[in-house]
C-alpha cells in the first residue's frame, strides 16, 4: 500500500473508493441523495428526448416549461444533452444549458457530451459555457435575496430584529414566506415593526438562521470563541433552538450535512428551489390576490395605507390597451333624395357612451423585489418623488398592459418566465424598459424556441399533390417575423436578429418576393449611419449564412458538398441565367433545352403518364422552386440554393444596394 505521493499527500486505499460508492448508493436507496441523472421512463421525458434527437426547439421548450427533467436519462442511458450534442443540434444544446442542464467535465455524463458532440461548434459551446450558471439557474435570484441583508441603499426593510449588541433590518414579506412562525405572528399583528431575539439565543446563531432564510450560503465558521461572548457549542445550540422556534428545521439538517461534498450541494439546491417556491406561493396569495382593477380616470385617486396586511410599500399601475371601436354607423336623411349621411344612427348615442371606460390594474408590490430591475433600483436610490416615504403607497405607472406587468412581477418574485409566444415580444419590450436583462434573454429564448426558426419550410412545391400543410401554416401564424427582427434591433438582442435571419433563410422562397421583406432589407442597410459601397448588410449576410447551412448541411454529412456547385451548373445549363417574369416577380428559366438528360426523360415520362425516376409516382415528383423536375431530392436542393441566391442578387439590384 502506498502511503503518499511526491507532494506528500495521502492516497486513498484500494477499498476506499468502493466504500465511498457503496455509501453513495445506500444514500440514494434511502432517498437522502438524488442521482444527478435518474432514470425517467415517463411519456413527457420521452417526448423531450425525441425532440432533442430531431432538433425540435419548439417541442423542447414546451417540454421544459411543462416540468420535464432535463438531467434525467432514458432506458438507453442517454440524457437530452447527450442526444442533442450527438445529433448536432446547436440551438437545442444552447437551450438545455440555459435551462440548467448539467455538463460537468469531470463527470461521466459530462465527458460523454463532449466526446460525442457532432462538431467543434457544439464542443466549444460546452467547454466555454459558464458551469455555475448552467447548474444553478436560480443563483441570481438567491444572490439578490441574500444581498437584502447587507444592502443599505435603497432602504427596503420594514422590521428591526434586535439582539444583545446586534440588530437585523429585515423584511416582513420574506419572513412570512419562509418561516411558519413569522407567518402566524405577522398575520396577527401586521403593524409590527420590531422583534426581540429570545435572550437564550446568541445573535450569531440568529444571524446564521437569517442567512439561511434569505437563501444565503451557510458560513463555514459559525462564530463563537474567545472575544465573542459565546462558545462554538453555544452557537450550535442556539442554531438548534432558533431553527425549532422559527419552524425551519431544515436549517439544522443543513448544518449537520455541511461537510458532506455530495449531500451539501444537493441540499443547497433543494433549499433554493424551496425558497423560490415559497416566495412564489406568497406572491400569488398576496400580491396577485390583492390587485385592484379600477377605471383609469380614477386610478390615481386610490389610497392604500402604508401599514397593510401584505406589507406592500408601493403600487404599480398598468393600463389596458386602448381598443379601437368600430366606426359609428351613420343614418341618412330619408327626406333627402341624395341620401346624404347627416349624423349618427342614434342621436342619443355618442362614441364616448359606446366606448367602455378604460381600466387600470394596480399591483401592490415590495421595493425589495422590484430593485432586481435596474430601473427601480435607480428610481428608489435617487431623490425622485417615488423614493420618498409617504403615508399612502405611491402609484408608479408602467408603460405596458396588466398581463405583461403580471409576467414581469412573476419573474421578479419567483424567477419564472413562462409566458405564451403571443406575449413574448410585449414582455421583451417591458423588460427592456425596466432594464431587466435576464428577462429580456428569457423572452428572446421563448421567441426563438417556440417560434422555431430551424424547421424546414413546407409548401405545395415540395411534393406535388401534398395537401395537408396545416401544421406548417399554424406554426408560421404564431409570430410576425418582421416584428421579431425589429424588436431585436430596438431592444439590442442579437439572438432575435439571428433567429429572424435563420427563420427567413429556411423559408426564403415564401418571403423573398414580399415588399415587406424588401423594406426590412432596406432598414437593415440603413442601420449603418454612414454607409459605404463596401459595407455589407448584416441581416442579409446572416440570411446567406443560414441559407447555406440549410442546403449544405446534409450534403456535407454525406460527402456531397460538390452538389452545391452542380446546382449552379444546372441553372446555367437551363440557359445560363434566369430572369424575372413581368408583373409577377417569379423566377423562370429563359431556356430549358439545356436540362440534364434525366430531367428531360422524366418530363417525357410525365407527359406519357408513366412513373417517374426510380419508381416515384407522379404525385410525389421532386420539383425545383421554378417548377422544373429535379432528378432527385439532392439535385433539387442544389438547384434551389442557386435560384434563391439569384433572387437575393435581383432584390439588391432593385433596391440599388451593394452588399
N, C-alpha and C positions, 0 to 999 in steps of 0.2 A: 504494500500500500504506500503510495506517495503521500507525504505529509505537507508538501509545499511546492512552490514553483520558484522561478528565478527571482521574482519580486517578493518572495517570502509569504505570499497569501496562501491560505489553506485551500486545498482542493476537496471536492466532495468525495466521500467514499462511494464505492460501487453501488451500495444498496440505497444510498440517499435519494437519487433521482427517482428510483422506483417507488420508494416510500412516499415521496412528495406527490407523485402521480396518483398513488393509491389513496392518499389523503384527499386530494382534489376530487377524485371520482366519488369518494364517500360523501363529501360535502355536496356534490351535485345530486347524488341519490337522495340525500336528506332534504334537499330543497333549499339549502342555505346558500349555495353558489349556483349561479346560472352559467350555462355554456355560452361562449361567445357566438357560436354558430349552431344553435339547436336544430334538430331535425323537425321539419314542418311539412306535413302532407296535406295541408288544407287546400281547398279549391282556390282561395284568394291568392295564396303564395304560389301555387302552380301557374296561375294567370300571370303573376308578376314575372316568374322565370321565363315563361313563353314570350312575354313582351320583351324581355331583355335579349332573348335569342334573336327575335325578329327586328329589334331596334325600334319598337313602337313606343315613342316617347309619351304619347298621349295616354296610352293604357298604363304605362309605368307610373306616371304621375297620379292617375286615378287610383291605382292600387296602393301607392304610398299614402295618399291622402285618406284612403279607406282603412289604414292601420296595418297593412301588411308588414311583416318583419323583414326588413331589407338585409339583415345579417344572418338569417336562417339558411339552412341548406336543404336541398331536395333529396330524394331517395338515391340519387346517383352521386351524392356528396358535392354538389355544385351550389355555390351561392349566387345570387343575382349579379354580384360584382364580377365573379369569375366568368359567368356566361356572357355578360356584356363585353368584357375585355377580350375574351376568346373569339367572339363573333365580330369584333372590330367596330362596335357602335360607340364612338367617342362621346356623343351628346348624352347617351344613356349613362355611361361611366361618370360623366361630369354631374349629372343629376343625382346619381346614387351617392357620390361623395358629398355633395351639398346637402343631402338629406340625412347624413350621418352614417353611411356605410363604412365598415371597418376595412382598412387595408394597411396593416402594420407590417413592416418589412421583416421583423424577427418572429413572425408567426407563420404557421404552416399555410393557412389560407391566404395570407398576405403575399407570401412568396409565390403561391400558385397564380395569383392575379398577375404579378409582374412577369413570371416565366411564360404564362400562356397568352399574354397580350398580343393581339394580332399584328400590331405595328408599333413603331417607335413613338408615334404621336400619343397613343394611349399610355405607353410605358412611361413617357416623360411626364404626362399628367399625373400618374400615380406616384411618381417619385417626387414631384415638385409640390404636390398638394399638402397644405398645412395639416398635419396629422391631428393636432389638438382640436382644430376646427371640425374636422370630419368625424371625430369620435365623440365630441361633446357639443352638439349644435346649440344646447341650452346654456353654454358657458357665458355668453354675453348677457343673457337675462340674469343669471345668478350673480355675475360680477356687478351688475348695476344695483341689484338689491343689497348686496353686501356693502357697496360704496355708500349707501344711505347712512350707515353707522358713523362714518367719518366726514361726511360732506357738511360743510358749513354754509356754502352759498350755492344755490338759494336755500333759505331756511324752510324746511318742509315738515319738521317733526311737530307733533301735537300732544305729546305726553312725555313727562320727565320722570324717569325711574331713578330713585335715589337710594344709595347705599352708604356704608361707612367710608367717608372720604372720597367717594366717587359717584358720579351721576351719569345717566344714559338718556340722551334725547332720542325718542323712538316714535313709531307711527302706529296709531291705533288700528288702522285697517290691516296692517301686516300682522300685528299681534293677534287680531281677531281671526284672521285667515289661518294662521299657523298653530295657534295654541287654544285648545278647547277651554282651558281655564280662563284666559283673557276674553274669549268669545262670550262666555257667560257673564263675567264681571262687567265688561264694557257694554254689553247688551242691556244690562240692568241699570247702568249709570254711564250713558254715553258722554255726558258732560265732564267726566273725569279728566283732569289734566296732569295729575301726579300720582305716583305709586311708590310705596316704600318697600325695599327688599327686606324680607324677614331677617332679623338680627343673626340667626343661626347660619345664614348663607353668606359666605365670603363674596365680596364684589367681583373678584376674579372668576369665581365659578359662574356668577350670573352673566359676566361678560362672555364667557365661552358659550353659554346657553344661547345668548342673543346672536352670536356669530352663526350658530347652527340654525336658529330661526330665520335669519336673514340670508341663508344659503351660502355662508362663507365657509372656508376651509377650517377644520378643527386644528388649532395650533399644535405644533409638536411639543412645545413647552407650555404646560397648562398654567404655570405660575406657582407661587408659593416658594418657601425657602427663606433664608436669612434676609431681613430687611423688609419683608412684605407683610409681616404680621400674621401670616398663616403658613403652616407646613404644607408640603405637597399632598400628604394624606388628607388634610383638612379640605384642601381644594377639591380633591376627588370625591370626598364625602359630600361636599357642598354641591357638586355637579349631580351626584346621585339624588340628593334631596330636591334640587330645583327641577330636575327632569320629571320627578314624580309630581311635584307641586304644580308645574305648568302643564302636566299631562303630555309630555313629549318624551316618552320612554325610549324612543329610538335613539335619542342623544346618548344615553348610557351605553347602549349596544354599539354605537359608532365609536365611542371611546375605547371600549374593550377590544374592538377589532381594528384599531387604527394602525397597528404594526403588521397586519396581515396584508401582504402585497397583492393578493387576489381578492380577498373579501372587502378590503377598504375601498378600492376604486369602484367596485360594484355597488357598495352601499352608498357611496357618494353620488353616483349616477342615479340610483333609485331615489335618494332623498331630494335631489334637484328636481327630478320629474314629479315627485310627490308634492313638493313645494309649488311647482308651476301649476299642477292640477288643483291644489287648494286655492291658489290665488285666482285661477280661472273660475272656480266654483263661486268664490266670494264675489268676483266681478259680475257674474251672471245674476246672482241672487240679490245683489245690492245696486250696483251701478245700472245695469240694464233694466232691472225690475223697477227702478225709480225714475227712469227717463220720463220726461214730460213733453207731450205734444200740444202745442198751442197755436193760435192764429199768429202769423208772422208779425202783424202790426201791434200785437200785444206782448211779444216775446220779451222785449226789453223792460217791461213793467213787472216781470216776475221777481218776487222777493223770496230768497231761500236763506234761512238763518244759518249763520256760520257754525253754530253748535247744533249739529244734526246727527241722527242715529246711524248714518253710514259714513260719517267723518269726512265728507266731501269738503274741499276747500276752493272749488272753482266750478263754474258751469260752462260747458262748451255748447255752442249753438250751431246747428246745421239746418239750412232752409231747403225745403223741397224744390226741385227744379220747376221752373215756370213751364206750364203746359199750354201750348198754343191751342186756342179754341177755334173751331171751325167758323168760317165767316157766317155772320148772321144773315139768314135768308131775307131778301128784300121783297116787299109787296109791291104790286103795280096798281096804278090808278085805273080802276075798271072803267071810269068815265072817259079816260083819255084814249083816243083811238090809237095813239102811238105806243101805249103800254110802257111808258117811261117809268123806271123804278123811282119811287119818291120817298122811301124810308123803310125802316124795319117792318117785318111782318106783323109785329105786335107793338103798338105804340107804348104799351105799359111795360115792355121789356127793354132792357139795356144790356150792353156787353158786360158791365160790372155786375149786374144781377145774375147773368147767366154763368159767369165765371165763379167757381167755388173759391172761398178765401184760401190764400196760400198758407200752408202750415210750416211750422218750425219745430224741431225737436231739440230739447235741452237735456244734455247728459251731465249728471253730477260726476265729478272726477277728482283725482288726487294729484296734486302737483308732483309728488314724489315719483309717480309713474310717468306722468306726462313729460318730465325732463329727460326721458330717454330720447325724445325728439330734440334735436339741436335748436329748432325754432322756439320751443317752450323754455329750454334751458337759458337761452339768451334773453327771452322776454322776462322770465321770473328773476333773473340775476341783474336786471337793469333798474333804472329809475322810472320805468314806464308805469302808468297808472295801474296796469294789470298786476304789477308786482307788489302793490301797496296793500296792507291789511285793511279790511273793511268789515262792517257789522254783518252785511249780507254778502253772499257769494257773488263775485264779479262774473259777468257773462262775456265770454270771448267768442266772437263769430268766426267760424271756419268755412272757407270757400269750397264746400263740397256738399254732396247730398247726405241725408241722415244715414242711409245704408252704407255709404262709403266710410263715413266717420265711425260708424259702429265697427267696421272691419279694422280700421286704424287703431281704435281703442282695444279691440281684442288682441291685436299684436302687441301693443304696449304693455298690457296687463298679463298676457298669457303666452306670449311668443308663438302665437298661432296665426298662420296666414293661409287659411283655407277658404278662399272665395271663388266663385264661378268665373269662367272665362269672360263673360259679358261685363263683369265688374272690374276686370284686371286693369284696364287702361285708366279708368277713373281712380282706382286705388294707387296706381303708379303716379298720377299727377298729384294726388293728395300727399303721398309720401315725399314727392319732390318739393312740394310747397312747405311741408313741415320739416324737411331735411332729415328724413329717416332713411339712411342709405340701405340698411338691411331689408327694410320693407320694399324699397324700390327693386332690389335684386330679387326678392321673392316674387314680386309681381311680374318681373321680367321672366322668371322661371315658369310661372303659370302660363304666361302668354306663349312662350317658346316651346312648351311641352304640350299643353292642351291644344294649342294651335297646330302643333305637329307639322313643322315645315320640311321634314325629311322624307315623307312618304311620296312615292312616285305619283304623277297625275293619272287620272282616269278620264278618258274621253272616247267618244264613239270612233275616233280614228285609230285607236289602239288595236281593236279587234272588230272587224266588220261583223255586224249582226249582234253585237253586245247590246243588251237592253237595260240591265239593272246597274245604275250608277248612283243610286240614292245615297249610299254611304259617303261617296266622294263629294257629292253636292252638299250633303249635310255638313260635312267637315269644313268645306270652304265657306259656308254661310255663317259659321261661328264667329269669324273675325273679319274686319275690314283691314286688309293687309296694308293699304295705303295709310290708314290711321296709325297702324302699329309702327311703321317706319318713321313717320313724322313724330310720333310720340317718343321714339328712341332718340331722335335728333333733339327735341325740345328738352328732354329730361337728362340728356347726356348719358344714355345707357347703350354702350356699343353692342351689347348682346342682342338688343332688339333690331338694330340695323343689320347685323349678321344674320339673324333669324329671317328678317324680311328678304334679304338677298337670296338666302337658301330657298325660301318659300317661292319666290319668283322663278328661280332657276329650275326648280322641279316642276313648274307649271308654266314655263315661259311661253309656250305656244298659245296659252289662253290669254295672257296679258300683253304680249308684245305689240299687238295692233290697237290696244286701247289708248285713247287720248289721255286718260288719267295716268297711264304708265309713262307716256312721253312727258307729261307735266312733272312727274316725280323725278325723272332723269334730269330735267331742266333745273329743278330745285336743287338736286344733288350737285350739279355743276356750279350752281350759284352760291353754294356754301363756301367756296373759295373766294375771298373778298377781291383779291387782285389776281384774276385768272390769266395764266399764260397759255400759249398754244401747246406747250409741252406738258401741262398739267393733266392728270388723269381724272376720271370721275369715280369717286370712291365706291358708290353704290354699284356702278356698272362693273368696276373691277371685281367686286365681290360676286356679282351675278355670274360673270365669266368663270370665276374660280369654281363656284358650286355647279355651274353647268358642266364644266369639265369633269368634276367629281361625279356628277350624275351619270354621265355616259361612260367615263373611263374606268370607274371603279371595278366593275365585274370583268372588263376586258383585261385589266392588269392582273387580276387574280387568276385568270385563265391563260395568261401569257398571250393575250390577243391585242396588246396595245396598238399594234400597227393597223388595226382595223379603223382607227380614227382617221388615219391618213387615207385609207382606202375610201372612206366616205367622201373625202374631198375629191378624190379622183373620180368617184361615181357621179358626183354632181357635174364635174367637168365633162364626163362622157355624155351627159344628157344634153350637152350643147355648150358647155364651157362656162355658163353663167346662168343666173336666174334673174327674173325681173318681176316687178310688182304689177298686178293686173289693175287697170284703171278703175278708180272708184271703189275698189273693194279692199285694197291693202293686203291681198293674199299673194304668197309666193307661188309662181307657176313656172314650169320648165319652158324654156324657149324652144328646145328641140329634144324630143325623146327618142330619136332614131339611134342615139348612141348608147341606149340601155344595154347592160350586160345580157348575154345570151340567155341566162337562166330566167331573168325577169321578162324578157320578151317571150320566152317559151311559156311562162306562167300566164302572161296576158292572153296568149293564144289559147291555152287550155281553158281559161275563164270564158272566153268567147264561145268555146265549143261545149261548155257545160261540164268539163271534166274536173277531176280532183286536182288540187294544187300540188306543189312540190312536196315530196316526202309524205304524200297521202293526206296533207292538211286539207280539210273541207273548205269550200269556197267561203263559208260564213266565218271561218277562222283565219282568213288570209292576212298576213302581216303587210301593212301598207305604211309608207312614209308619210310625213306631215303634208306633203304636196299631193297626196292621193295616189302615188305610184306604188306598185307592188315591189316589196323587197324579197330577196331570196330567202332570208331567214331573219330572226329577231335581231341578231348581232349586226347584220348588214344594214338593217333598217335603222338601228340606233346610230350607227356610224354616219349614215347619210343625214339623219335628223339633226345630229350635232352640227354638221356643217351648214345646214339650212338655217338653223337658229342663229349661228354666228353671223351669217349673211344678213339676217333680219336686223340684228343689232347694228351692223355697219350701215344699213339703209336708214335706220332710225337716226343715227348720228348725223348722216348726211342731211336728212330732212330738217333736223334741229340746228344744223350748221354748227356742230360742236366737234372739237378734236379731242380724242381720248385714246 
